[in-house]
Amino acid sequence: MQKTQNLEQRLTNIETLLLSSKVVLTFDEVAVYTGLSKSYLYKLTSTGKVPHYKPSGKIIYFDKKEIDNWLLSNRRVTTKEIDMKAATYCTTKEIVGVK
């Protein structure tokens, strides 16, 4: 049992490495690459929320760089970044009502 799990993990690692070298990914490869379920990925493609291509009108393909950019979209700022912006704002702007 332990040997089987170890072998499966090693195969998963190899698949991940192979996916990282490809430029164009299939639907199944994107599901593995992103960790999204196939049903959710299908929902994202059907609603146009994830960039994809259908050259023959049926089979879905993805550009890996576009998927990477999509995964990294909608970044949230950290509290440290907010504090730094607030400190910069306070030191560069005059306080209203103070002379």
PyMOL commands that set and color helices and strands:
alter all, ss='L'
color gray80, all
select helices_A, chain A and resi 2-21+27-34+38-46+64-71+79-92
alter helices_A, ss='H'
color red, helices_A
select strands_A, chain A and resi 24-26+61-63
alter strands_A, ss='S'
color yellow, strands_A
deselect
rebuild
show_as cartoon
